[in-house]
Amino acid sequence: MLKSAILLLSILTVFAGAAVSPALADIARAFPHVDTTGIKSLLTAPAITIVLTTPFVGFLERLLGQKVLLVGGLVIYVIGGVGAGLVGDFTALFALRLLLGVGIGIIMPMSTALIAQYYAGPERVQMMGWSSSMTNLGSILANLLAGYLTLITWRWAFGIYGIAMLVLLAAIVAIPRHRPTVNAGALSRAPLPLSVYGWAAGMFFLMLGTFAIPVNMALFLTENGIGGSRESGIAVSLMTGTGFVAGLLLRSIRKVLGASIFVVMLVAVGAGFWLLSQALTFPAVLLGMVFIGFGNGCLMPMLFVGASEVTEGSRTVSAMAVMTALIFIGQFCSPLLLDALSHLLGDGSYRFIFSTVAVGFLVAAALVALSRGGRVFRTGEKR
């Protein structure tokens, strides 16, 4: 029951933009006095409060206990998510989107921290992989369901956040009130190890690169006459689906590749972006997306594993909060930094952006391979 509750939490973390993205056009028609930038801000608003909330999650967990904090986060999530479909004022709608971000800012680090606190070694790797898979599955299902509900009315699209009420019941039943004593050995107020920030930097780099896909894919396909919005949706869905498979297989992949999993998957993502930069046909694009999706589906949970293995007790919650914050900061910075770099180098084309990202991942793979023989990346092994 505990495993099911934790994995259900993972589904909720990707719903931030799931309801809004398919409904943006209808919301714009419902609020004609709001400009395009204001409408689009509904999509990014939760990220603001997610980043602002996560630094306090460790403190709140020590103060309230993991169950009370998690239940509170789920209640906030339901109010901010479902409530947005019930209001008639755009300011109230925007405020509820910000409130949703507070809920996600609590739930997301807590979901990975629970895995770190209750599971160790290969089982932790497996659970992190499954959690990543559930996140990818949730992304696919949420977009499909929200798109269907939007056909009825944009307000119904926000109803998908109601699934959190079922997760809330599961959390009340299955989540223990306090963390297990076996993992409570660390002093709660001790500073986080510097290595946590190293893993967080890796997460930032991963998001900085891979978020170039949802930001640029539709424009890349259109610019090069390969496809349009429909093909972009197919490509992104294939990447997400491949990531789902990678997460399910992560424990076995980790067992086969050992510490070299980071090098191999960085090369896979780099190769995928190189294929995109050279693609002239849609099948070539899809092949690149398979490489990127599989590599990202392994790297993201392994980064969480790495950060969790250098912390204990409530410091694990704080470490997961730092990792969560860097996910959204990386996504926010991705279009800004990549566009700035491409124009600085004199080529603003989407092919050049993808090739730049490819070089970045391949250089990162080389650096990891040379880093003390990869010993610093031996995660998920029994000690």
N, C-alpha and C positions, 0 to 999 in steps of 0.2 A: 504493500500500500504506500509506503514511503517513497519508493522509486517512482510509482505512478504519479504521485502528487508533485514530486520534483520535476518530472518530465512535462507535466501539464503546465507548470509555471513557465517552462521554456517556450511553450507555444505562444503565451501571451506577450512575450517581449518583442515580437516583430509586428504587433498590431498597431504600432504608433501611427504609421501612415497608411495602413491597409484600407481602412474605411474611407479615408479622405481622397486618396489618389484617384479611384474610379469616379468619385462623386464631385470632383472639383468644378467641372463644367456646370453641373446642375446647381451647385452652391453659388457659383458666380451669377447665374440667372436669378437665384433667389435673393441675392443682395447686389442689385445693379449699381448701388452707390459706392461700392467698395472696388478699388482698383485691382488690377491683376496681381500686383505685388502683395497686396493684402490677402487676396484669396490664396495665393501660393504659400503665404506664411502659415496657414493652417497646417500645412504638411510638415513644416520644420519647427513649429512652436514647441512640441513636446521635447525636442532635443535640447532646447534652452534649459528647461527645468530639470531634465535628466542630469545634465552636467552640473547644475547647481545643487541638486539633491544628493548625489552620490558621495560627496565628501563627508556627509553627516551620517551616513548609514551605519558605519562602524560604531560611532558614539551612541546612536539610537538603539542599536542592537544590545549594547552593554547595559543601557538604561532600562529598556523595556523587555528584553528577552526576544529571542528569534521568532517565536510564534506570534506574540502580540504585534511585533513590528510587521511581520509578513501579512497578518490578517488586516492590519490597518492599511498597508499598502494596497491590498486587493480591494478594500472598500473604496479607497481614493480612486483606484483604477476604474471601478464600475461607475462611480459618480461622474468622473471626468469623461469617460468613454461614452456611456449610454446617454448621459445628460446632454451632451452636445447635440444630439438629435432631437431634443425636446424644447430647445429655446428658440425664440424668434428674433433675437437681437445678435448682431454680429460680434459686438464686444463681449457679450456673455459666451458666445460660441468660442471665441478666441481664448477667453479666460479658462474655460473648461478644457480646452486642448492643453493649456499650460498645466492644469491640475492633473491631467492624464500623465504628463511627463513626470510629475512628482511620484505618482504610483509606479510607473515603470522604473524610475530611478531607485526605488526601494526593492521592487520585485527582482529585477535583473541581477544585481550583485548577490542578493540573498539566494537565488536559485543555484548559482554556481558555488557559492560558499557552502550551501548545504551538501552538495556533492563532495566538496573537499573535506568537510567535517565528518561525514558518515562513511566515506569510502576511501580506500588507499590502494596504492600500487596499480596493477593492471585493471582492477575493477573501477578505479577512479578514471583511468583512461577511457574505459568502456562507457561509463556514465557520462563523461564529458562529450564523447562522440555521439551518444544517443541524444543528449541534450541539444547538440548542434543539429542533429538530424530533425528533431522535433521543431526546432526553430525554422529550418528550411521548409519542412512540411507545412507548418503554420502559415508561412509566407505565401505558399502556393494556394492553400485552401482559403485563406482570408481574402486574397485578391479576387478569386473566383466568386466567392460568396458575396463579397461587397459589391462586385460588379453586377451580379444578378439582382441584389436588393436595390441597387441604385435605379434599375429599370422601373421599379415601383415608385420610389421616392428617395431622394438623397437622405432623408431623415432615417429611413429604415437601415441604411448602410451602417449607421453607428450602433445598430442593434447587435452587431457581431461582438462588441465588447461585453455583451451580456454573458458570454461563455465564462467570464471570470467569476460569475456567481457559483458555477459548478466547481471551479478550481478552489474557490473560497471554502466550500463545504469540504472538499478533499483535504485542504490545508488544516482546517479545524480538527478533522478526524485523525490525520496521519502525522502531522508535523509535531514533534516534541516541543514542549514549552522552552526548554533550555538545551543548549548544545551538549553533545556527549563529553563526559569528563575526560575521556581518553585523548581528546584533542584540545583540551583547555589548559595546556601547560604553559602557554606563553603569557607574559604579563600584558594585560589588556591595554595599558597606556604606553607600552614600549613602542619606539618608532619602527616603522616598516623597514625591513632590510632593503638596502640599495638595489639588490637584484630584482626586487618587485618592479621597480621603475624601469629596469632593463627589459623585463617581459612586457611591461606596458608600452615602452617605446616600440617594441616589436609589433604589438597590436596596432599602434598608431600607423606604423609603416604599412602594415597589411591593409588596413582600411583606406589609407591614403591612395594605395595603388588599385585595389579591387573595386573601390567605389567609382572609379573611372568608367566602369561598365554601365550602371544604371544612368549615370549623368550623360554619357556621350553616345551610347549605342544607337539610339534612334537617329540621332543627327549624323553619325558615321555612316549608317546604312543608306540614308537619304542622300548625303553628299556624294557617295560613290555609286549611286544607282543600283545598289544591291537589294534594297527593300525599303520598308517603311515601318509604321507603328506596329503592324501585325507581326512582321518578322522580328522586330525588336522584342516584342512580348514573348515570342517563341524562344528566342535566343536566351533571354534572361531567365525564363522558366527552366530551360535546359540546364543552365548553370546552377540554379537552385536545386533542381532535381538531382544533379550529379553530386552536389554537396551533401544532399540527404543520404545518398548511397555511401559516400565516403565516411560520413559519421557513423553509420551502422557498422562499417567494416574497420573502424579505427583501431580497435584492440588488436585485431589480427594483423593489420598493416604495421602497427607499432612493433609487434612481436617479430615480424619478418625484417623490417628495416632498422630496428634499434634506434640509436641516436641519430643515424643518418636520415631519419624521416624528415627533419627540417630542411636538409640540403635537397633531398629528392623533390619535396613538395614545392620548395621555392623555385627549383628548376622547372617544375611542371607549370607553375603559374607564369613564370617568365616565358616559357615556350608558348603558352596559350596566348599571351599578349603579342608575342612576335608573329604568331600565325594570324592574329587579327590585323596586325599592321600590314601584312602582305596579302590579305584575303581579297580575292576578286569575285568570288561566288559565295552564295549563302551557305552551302555545305562546308566550305572552308571556315566560315565564321563559326558555324556550329561546332566544328572540331576544336577550334580554339577555346570555345566556351566550356567544352568538356574538360579540357586540361585545367582551365582556371577554376572551374567549380570543384573538381576533385582535389586540387591542391589547397584551395581555400577551405574546403570542408574538413581537411586534416589539420591545417595549420592553426585555425582559430581555436578549436578545443585544446590542442596541444599547448598553445600559449597560456590558456587558463590553467592547465595542469602544471606547467612550469611555475607560474606565480603561486599556485596553491601549495606547492611542495616546499617552499622556502618560508612559509608562515604557519602559525598554529593559532587555535582558539579564536578570539574575536579579531585578531589581526588578519585572519583569513578573510573575514567580511570586509575589512578595510581594503585589503589587497584586491578583492574582486570588485570593489567599488572603484578603485583607481583604474582597473582594466576596463570597466564599463564606461567610465568617463572618457577614456582615450579612444574607445570605439567611435563615439559620437563626435569627438573633436576631430578625429581623423577623417570621418565622413564629411564634416563641415569644411575642413581645410582642403579636401581633395580637389574640387573644381577650381578653387582659388589658386592653390600652389601649382597645380599642373598646367593651368592656362597661363599663369604668369611665367612659368619656366619655358613653355613652348614658344611664347612670344619673345622672351628674352633671347632664345636661341634662334629666332628668326623664322620659325615655321609653326603656324597656328593650326595646321591641319589635324584632323582626328587620327589619321594614320601616324603622324609624328608623336602625338600624345601617347598612343598605344605602344609605339616602339620605345619611347622614353621610359615608360613603365616597365617594359620587358627588360631593358638594360638594368634598371634599378633592382628588379628581382634577381636577375642573374648575378649581379655584383654582390647582392646580399647573400646568395647561395655560396659564392666563393669565399666571402668573409666568414660565414658560419663554418664552412669546411676547414678553414685555416685556424679557427679559434681553438687553440689548445687541443687540437685533434677532436673537437666536438664534445669534449668531456663536460662542458658547461651545459650541454643540451641533453644530458641523459635523464629525461623525465619519465615518469610512469613506471619506474623499476622498483622492485622491492629493495629496501636498504637493510 
